[in-house]
Amino acid sequence: MKLTSAIRELVTQIVARDVAAGVELARSIGHPMPKDFAVGVRFVEDGDRTRIQMRLDDATHDAIVQLPHLDGRLSIVTVDAMWKTAWERLHGDALVLAQVWLDKHPEARVSKEGATKALAILDAIKDDDALQARWIESCRDRAKHFTYR
């Protein structure tokens, strides 16, 4: 499927913000994540699937999604369901990219003392869906202040 430049730009902006939110999530539990970092988004079309390669500095992670045709071939219900499925995958994979970066840079992992604090934070939010949602939203809010170009 050929993506329009408007769709590419929209997906790029959202993925970039979610990658930044992943960095903020990792930072919030004590990982010394980079303050200035480059985010890249590349589209590789493969038939009816699109591989969206996300980059955080020198670490990459791919999301494989099926984006709907917007030319009227599909019903609105089908298009809506396809977008929801694609966005869930993209949001999740973009957040995971911070962990991929940490795997590539083990020297940047949180110290033992910091890990103890991080576990306390994670324990507090694991059983409290509202607290977890507020934590993730606060990271997304901080990510909104980054510049994307």
NORLIN-V392730 format. One line per field, one symbol per residue. ss: DSSP state (h for helix, s for strand, l for the rest). phi: phi as a letter, one per 40 degrees, with the letter a starting at -180 (. if undefined). A space follows every 50 residues. Layout:
ss = ???
phi = ???
This chain:
ss = llllhhhhhhhhhhhhhhhhhhhhhhhhllllllllllssssssssllss ssssssllsssssssllllllllllhhhhhhhhhhhhhhhhhhhhhhhhh hhhhlhhhlllhhhhhhhhhhhhhhhllhhhhhhhhhhhhhhhllllll
phi = .ccccccdcccdccccccccccccccccbhcccccbabbbbbbbcbgcbb cbcbbbfbbbabbbbbcccbbgcbcccccccccccccdccccccccdccc ccccbcccccccccccccccccccccbbdccccccccccccccccccba
